[in-house]
Amino acid sequence: MTREQGMLLVAIARNAIASHLGLPHEPLPATKEKSWLDDLKATFVTLHKQGELRGCIGSLQAHRPLIIDVTENALAAAFKDPRFPPVTAEEWPLVDVEVSVLSAPRPLKVNSEQEALSALKPGQDGLILEYPPYHRATFLPQVWEQLPDPHAFLAHLKLKAGLPSDAWSKDFRLYTYEVEKFRQTENES
């Protein structure tokens, strides 16, 4: 995606949240052609307030048009992330919005945790962990910034999935993906 397209996605996310809060919309960046907004894509919308996570919700599989996925995930990140209270109009000027567009997940074929750790590309791979029937979690590639060690990255992902950090099973399913991320703060143009 181009930076121009990415900034349009950020503006769409910001406007969805601002509209829900009853605040004015920002002007959308001009783009030459917008049919790509109808492409089926999976996205995550991440909110930060003064550098701290404030909400993050997304889709792992492409199942709806990009414009709808960004809009719905923006609203969910702002108002339905169970880890945080809903964003308020008063704090909105302090919130940064990041949109990540995901590639299709690819199975990571490994037979052991050590193979998984060796196969991961820190800073590049997002990772999905599934342990059917009830456990599933993901970390976007951005999480490598806080957890640069593959062992810690995988251990924390297991905790997020509701599993012990030292758990391993031949029934674990791992998938990797990459993202294109775009971020704009309130004060940028």
PELIN-V78299 format. One record per pair of residues at least 12 apart in sequence whose ideal C-beta (glycine too) atoms are under 7 Angstrom apart, sorted by the first residue. I is the first residue (numbers start at 1). J is the second residue. D is the distance in Angstrom with one decimal. If there is no record, write none. Layout:
BEGIN
i=I j=J d=D
i=I j=J d=D
END
This chain:
BEGIN
i=1 j=101 d=6.2
i=1 j=180 d=5.2
i=4 j=29 d=6.4
i=4 j=31 d=5.7
i=5 j=31 d=6.6
i=5 j=36 d=6.7
i=6 j=99 d=6.8
i=6 j=180 d=6.8
i=6 j=182 d=3.0
i=7 j=29 d=5.1
i=7 j=182 d=6.2
i=7 j=184 d=6.3
i=8 j=28 d=6.3
i=8 j=29 d=5.1
i=8 j=31 d=5.5
i=9 j=70 d=5.2
i=9 j=99 d=4.5
i=9 j=182 d=6.0
i=10 j=97 d=5.5
i=10 j=99 d=5.3
i=10 j=182 d=5.3
i=10 j=183 d=6.8
i=10 j=184 d=4.4
i=11 j=26 d=5.8
i=11 j=28 d=5.1
i=11 j=29 d=5.9
i=12 j=67 d=6.3
i=12 j=70 d=5.3
i=12 j=71 d=6.2
i=13 j=45 d=5.2
i=13 j=70 d=5.3
i=13 j=74 d=3.7
i=13 j=97 d=5.2
i=13 j=99 d=5.6
i=14 j=26 d=5.9
i=14 j=97 d=5.3
i=16 j=71 d=4.6
i=16 j=74 d=4.5
i=16 j=75 d=5.5
i=17 j=74 d=5.5
i=17 j=75 d=6.7
i=17 j=78 d=4.6
i=17 j=87 d=6.6
i=18 j=92 d=7.0
i=20 j=75 d=6.0
i=20 j=79 d=6.7
i=21 j=89 d=4.6
i=21 j=92 d=6.0
i=22 j=89 d=6.9
i=23 j=89 d=6.0
i=23 j=92 d=6.5
i=37 j=65 d=6.6
i=37 j=66 d=5.2
i=37 j=67 d=4.1
i=38 j=65 d=4.8
i=39 j=65 d=6.9
i=39 j=66 d=5.4
i=40 j=62 d=4.2
i=40 j=63 d=6.7
i=40 j=64 d=6.6
i=40 j=65 d=6.5
i=41 j=62 d=5.1
i=41 j=66 d=4.2
i=41 j=69 d=6.1
i=41 j=101 d=5.7
i=42 j=58 d=7.0
i=42 j=59 d=4.2
i=42 j=60 d=5.8
i=42 j=61 d=5.6
i=42 j=62 d=4.6
i=42 j=69 d=6.7
i=42 j=102 d=4.4
i=43 j=58 d=5.7
i=43 j=59 d=6.2
i=43 j=66 d=6.9
i=43 j=69 d=4.8
i=43 j=70 d=5.3
i=43 j=73 d=5.6
i=43 j=99 d=6.0
i=43 j=100 d=6.3
i=43 j=101 d=5.4
i=43 j=102 d=6.6
i=44 j=56 d=6.3
i=44 j=58 d=2.8
i=44 j=73 d=6.4
i=44 j=100 d=4.5
i=44 j=102 d=7.0
i=44 j=140 d=6.0
i=45 j=57 d=6.4
i=45 j=58 d=6.4
i=45 j=70 d=6.6
i=45 j=73 d=4.3
i=45 j=74 d=4.5
i=45 j=77 d=4.5
i=45 j=97 d=6.7
i=45 j=99 d=5.7
i=46 j=77 d=6.7
i=46 j=98 d=4.4
i=46 j=100 d=6.9
i=47 j=77 d=5.3
i=47 j=78 d=6.3
i=47 j=87 d=7.0
i=47 j=95 d=5.3
i=47 j=97 d=6.1
i=48 j=96 d=4.6
i=49 j=91 d=6.3
i=49 j=94 d=5.2
i=49 j=95 d=5.2
i=50 j=94 d=5.9
i=54 j=84 d=6.1
i=54 j=87 d=6.9
i=54 j=95 d=6.0
i=55 j=77 d=3.9
i=55 j=78 d=5.7
i=55 j=81 d=4.1
i=55 j=84 d=5.4
i=55 j=87 d=6.9
i=56 j=77 d=5.7
i=56 j=81 d=6.5
i=57 j=73 d=5.2
i=57 j=76 d=3.9
i=57 j=77 d=4.3
i=57 j=80 d=6.7
i=57 j=81 d=5.6
i=58 j=73 d=5.1
i=59 j=73 d=6.5
i=60 j=105 d=6.5
i=60 j=128 d=6.1
i=60 j=138 d=6.1
i=70 j=99 d=6.0
i=93 j=186 d=5.2
i=95 j=186 d=6.9
i=96 j=183 d=6.3
i=96 j=185 d=4.5
i=97 j=184 d=6.4
i=98 j=181 d=5.8
i=98 j=182 d=6.9
i=98 j=183 d=4.1
i=99 j=181 d=7.0
i=99 j=182 d=5.1
i=100 j=140 d=5.8
i=100 j=179 d=4.1
i=100 j=181 d=4.6
i=101 j=179 d=6.3
i=101 j=180 d=4.8
i=102 j=126 d=6.9
i=102 j=177 d=5.1
i=102 j=179 d=5.4
i=103 j=177 d=4.9
i=103 j=178 d=4.7
i=104 j=177 d=6.9
i=105 j=128 d=5.8
i=105 j=175 d=3.8
i=105 j=176 d=7.0
i=105 j=177 d=4.7
i=106 j=175 d=6.2
i=106 j=176 d=5.5
i=106 j=177 d=6.9
i=107 j=175 d=5.7
i=108 j=174 d=4.0
i=108 j=175 d=6.2
i=108 j=176 d=5.2
i=110 j=174 d=6.5
i=113 j=168 d=4.6
i=116 j=154 d=6.6
i=116 j=174 d=5.9
i=117 j=150 d=4.5
i=117 j=151 d=6.0
i=117 j=154 d=6.4
i=120 j=150 d=4.8
i=122 j=144 d=5.1
i=122 j=148 d=5.9
i=122 j=150 d=6.1
i=123 j=141 d=6.5
i=123 j=144 d=4.7
i=124 j=141 d=5.9
i=124 j=178 d=6.3
i=125 j=141 d=6.1
i=125 j=176 d=4.4
i=125 j=178 d=7.0
i=126 j=138 d=6.4
i=126 j=139 d=6.4
i=126 j=140 d=5.0
i=126 j=141 d=4.8
i=126 j=176 d=6.6
i=126 j=177 d=4.6
i=126 j=178 d=6.7
i=126 j=179 d=6.0
i=127 j=139 d=5.5
i=127 j=157 d=6.1
i=127 j=174 d=6.5
i=127 j=176 d=5.9
i=128 j=174 d=6.9
i=128 j=175 d=4.2
i=129 j=157 d=5.2
i=129 j=158 d=6.6
i=129 j=161 d=5.3
i=129 j=172 d=6.5
i=129 j=174 d=6.0
i=130 j=173 d=4.2
i=131 j=161 d=6.6
i=131 j=163 d=6.3
i=131 j=169 d=6.3
i=131 j=171 d=6.3
i=131 j=172 d=5.5
i=132 j=171 d=6.8
i=135 j=161 d=4.4
i=135 j=162 d=5.4
i=135 j=163 d=5.7
i=136 j=161 d=6.1
i=137 j=157 d=5.6
i=137 j=160 d=4.0
i=137 j=161 d=3.7
i=139 j=153 d=6.6
i=139 j=157 d=5.2
i=140 j=179 d=6.1
i=141 j=178 d=6.7
i=141 j=179 d=5.7
i=142 j=181 d=6.8
END
